[in-house]
Amino acid sequence: MHFSDRLFQVVQKKKSPLCVGLDPHWDLIPDHLKVGKTETEAIEQFFTEILEETAEYAACVKPNTAFFEVWGSKGWEVLERISEKAQSLGLLVIADAKRNDIGTTAAAYAEAFLGAGKPYDALTVTPYLGQDGILPFLEVAVQNEKGIFVLVKTSNQSSGEFQDLPVGDALLHEEVARAMARIGMESVGSSELSDLGAVVGATYPEDITHLRREMPQQIFLIPGYGSQGGSAEDVRSAFYEGGKGAIINSSRGILFAGQGKDFAKKAGEAAKKSQEELWAVASS
């Protein structure tokens, strides 16, 4: 099934556009999990319990690979097992690795994350190298019914230093958006959405509205909701009827909603609250 169709089948089934970011900040992991375990063992138990409590309320998860890479090969093994666990619970997995290159190197990156049998359904990709750095990823994604999300307007405070630079009569991120809309037209599912999506930050709600017009067929992956300051109302314009068109990421606000031995239960409660809040906006 086409990636966009698979994603929104899950969104509508769960009545949730929520994506839970899996960012294992070691200092925030509950202390009791660290007793008698290696760091990677503690991280794996943390996420296993988190997933079991939050899967009911989310459509997907987004592990940031950097937080696993710091532990070397053992970290990668945990990343793969956690991703497989998420998929077994009915969640799609977006690998937040922000890869990019050209030619055979891009193809190798794409195969590493989006190849057949890999436990990831989508990958974040940077656009700075132009379409030579996009097409190899999209080709592998299409072959394996997976997706990519290209960084267009990110949620961080300094994003405008480059992304808002004027290019003729437009801004740089607007030109990127138009290019992604053109490239993504070649692979659209029955949902009328492409498997080439866009990362657009919740912290810039006016840009979300504008970029939705520029990219009508792109799924928006929206970080910045929750602890970064973005609200459910800020992302309203990203959605089409029935909650279609966007997934909203929350990481720390869910993962670390509670400390102590009931951390997973508190995460589940936070995920449920976010699911209800976001669905009220997405489906209205």
N, C-alpha and C positions, 0 to 999 in steps of 0.2 A: 504494500500500500504506500502511496505517495506520502512523504514525510509530513507535509502540512495536514493531510487528511488524518493521518495517525494521531498527530498531536491534538487536533481539535475534536477528534472522537473521544479522547481521554478528557479534555477540558469539559465537554458537554456531559459526559457520563458522571464526572465528579462535581460538576457545577463549580469548577475552580480553574482560574487562570494562574494560580500560584505556582511559582518555581522556588524551591528551597535551595539556597546556596550552601554548599558544603565546604566551608572554609575552617579547617581545624587549627584555630589559634591555640597553641599549646598552653599559654598562660591562663586561658579561660576554661580549659577542660577540668571538670570536677576532680578534686583531689583524690577522692576515694577510688577513682578509676586508675590512678597512677600507682597504687600500692601493689607491689609484687609483679608488675608488668613492665615490659619495654615500652618505649614511647609509641611505637607503631601498633603494639597490641592494645594499648589504651585508646588510641585513636580509632582503631577498628571496632572496639566494643562501643565506644561513644556513638559512632555513626550507625552501627547496627541497631542500637536502641532508639536512636533518633528516627531512623527510617521506619521502624515498626510503629512508632507513635504518630508520625506525620503523613504517612503514605495515603491515608484515607482522604486527606484534605488538599493534596497537591497534585498537579498534573505532571510535574517533572522536577528534576534536581539538577543543580549546576555545580559540580565539584571544580574548584579552582586548582589546577594541577600544580601550581607553584608550592602550595602548602603541603603537598605530598612529595614533590621532588626533593625537598630539603632533607628527606630521610633516604635518599638514594633508591637503590633497587627495592628495598623493603617497603618504601613509601609507594612506589609504583604498584607493587603487588597488592597493597592495601587498597589503593585507588581502584584497581581492577575488580577486586572482590566486592568492594562497596558498590561499585557501579552495577555489577551482576546482581547483587542483593536488591538494589533499587529496581532494576528491570523485573526481577521476580515478583516484586510487590506492585507491578503495574505502572511504574513511573518511567518516563522517558529520561534519558541522561544526556545532558549537554556538557561536553568537556570544555571548560573555560581555559583554553591554552593560548589563545591569541596568536596562532601560528601564521607565518607568511614567508614566502620565498618564491622563486620562479623555476620553471622548467622541471627537471627531474627531482630537484630537492623539494619543491612544493608537492609533487606527486608522492614522494616518499612520506612527507608529513601527513598528507591526506590519507594514505594507506594505513599509516600507523594508528590513526584515530578513527577513520571512517571505513576501513576495509571490512570485508566480510568476516564475521565472527568477533569483531572488536566490540566491547561492551559499552559503546557510546552511540547515541542516536544523532548527535549533531556536534558541531565544533565552532568555536569563535575564531574569526579570521580578521587580520588587520588589512587595510586596503592600500597602504602607502606605496606599494610597488605597482599599482595599476592592475588591469585585468589579467596580465600575465601571472599575477599572484593570487587571482581569484578563480580563474577557470579550472586549473588542475584540481582544486578542492571541490568545486562544484561537480566536475565530471565524476569523481569517485563517489561523491554523495549521491548523485543521481543513480549510478550503477547499483548502489546498495540501499536505495530507498531511505536515505538519510538526508540531513540538512546542514547548512552553514549559516552562521550569523555574523555579518560583517559590521565592524565598528563604524558607526556613522556620526553620532553625537553622544559622547560618553558623559557619565554623570559627575565626574570629578570637577573640582573648582577651576583648575587650570586648563580645562579642555579647550576653551576658546582661544588660547594662545596660538594654536595652529588651526583648529577646526573652524574658527570664525574669521579667518583671514579672508579679505575680499579677493575674489577671482572674477574679473570683469564686473558684471552687474549682480553677481551672486556671492555667497560665502562658500568657502571650501567644502564644508560638510554638506551644503546643498548640492554641489556638483557631484560629490561622492554618492549622495542619495539618488540623483538622477541616473548616474551610471549603474548603480545596483538595480534600479527599477528596470533599466533596459536589459541588462544581463539576465535578470531573474525572470523575464517574460518567457524565456525558452523552456521553463520547467514549472508548470502550474498544475496543481491538482484539481480534483472536482470541487474542492473548497474555494476555488478561484484564488488561491494563495500559492505563492512560490515556495520552493524549498531553499531559496536564497533569502534569508531574513536579515534584519538590521538591529543593531544594538543602539538604543536611544534612551538617554537617561531620564528618570522621573523628575530629576531636579531642574529640568528645563521644560516645563509644561507647554509653553508657547511653541517651542520647537517641535514637540510631539504633534501638536495640531497641524503645524505647517508641513512637517515631514510626512504625516499621513497623507496629505494631498499629493506630495511628490512621489510617494511610494505606496500606491494603493493596493498592490498585491504582495507586499512584504509583511511577514510576521515580525512584529516588534518584540524583541527581548529587552525588557526594561529593568535595569538595575536602579538603585537609588531610592527605592520605596522603603519606608520604615526608618531604620536607624540613621540613614543618610539624609532624612528630612523630607523625602517625597511622600505625598499622600495618595490615597485612592482616588480622590477627586482630580488630582494632577494628571492621572493617566486615562481619564475617561475618553478623551478624543482618540485614543489609539484603537478603540474597539469598534467592531461592526455589530450588527444585530446578533443576539444570541451568544455573546461573549467571544466572538471570533475575532482574530486579528492580532492578539498580543498575549504574552505571558509576562508576569511581573515577579521579579526576583526579590526575595528577602533572605538575608543570611543571619547576621548576628541577632536580629530581633526575634528570630525563632530558635536558633541553635542554643543561645545562651539566655533564654527567657528565665531560666531558673538554675540555681546551683544545687549542690547537695544530691542526695540519692534519688530525688524525684525530678531530676533535670529533664528526663525524656518526657515525662508526663506534662511538665510545664511547656516543653517545646510543642507537644501535641496541642495543648490548649492555645498557644500562640498561633500555631498554624491554622487551627479552626477559626479563630477570630479573624485572621487575615483572609482566609478563604471566604468567609461570610461578607466581610467588608468589600473585598474586590469583586465578588460575584454580584453584589448589589449594584455596583457601578457598571460592570461589564455587560450585564444582561438587561439594563434599563434602556 
